[in-house]
């Protein structure tokens, strides 16, 4: 699919949120096999990356994203994804949005 970096980021954010909802809380915490990270462990670094990208877009200091219960990951992702989209609405932040879309796509594929 094609589209602007913003459209792609919005689309991938929606896809990851759908995937997280489909996994449910039990599967979020359990790794696919005994050696790999759980889906929750895969999501948390992306949360921080989205928060950092929004901070960059707004020219403010980054903040540490708190670690909440696995069942809150979808909500955290939704809020931080929307924050980034809002922060990049007026600037020339195509590169930030493209990186976010790439990272969200990779996350979706890993889940």
Secondary structure as the mmCIF struct_conf table of DSSP 4:
data_model
#
loop_
_struct_conf.conf_type_id
_struct_conf.id
_struct_conf.beg_label_comp_id
_struct_conf.beg_label_asym_id
_struct_conf.beg_label_seq_id
_struct_conf.end_label_comp_id
_struct_conf.end_label_asym_id
_struct_conf.end_label_seq_id
HELX_RH_AL_P HELX_RH_AL_P1 UNK A 5 UNK A 29
BEND BEND1 UNK A 30 UNK A 30
STRN STRN1 UNK A 31 UNK A 31
BEND BEND2 UNK A 32 UNK A 36
HELX_LH_PP_P HELX_LH_PP_P1 UNK A 37 UNK A 37
STRN STRN2 UNK A 38 UNK A 38
HELX_RH_AL_P HELX_RH_AL_P2 UNK A 39 UNK A 57
TURN_TY1_P TURN_TY1_P1 UNK A 58 UNK A 59
HELX_LH_PP_P HELX_LH_PP_P2 UNK A 64 UNK A 66
HELX_RH_3T_P HELX_RH_3T_P1 UNK A 70 UNK A 72
HELX_RH_AL_P HELX_RH_AL_P3 UNK A 73 UNK A 87
TURN_TY1_P TURN_TY1_P2 UNK A 88 UNK A 88
BEND BEND3 UNK A 89 UNK A 91
HELX_RH_AL_P HELX_RH_AL_P4 UNK A 94 UNK A 110
#
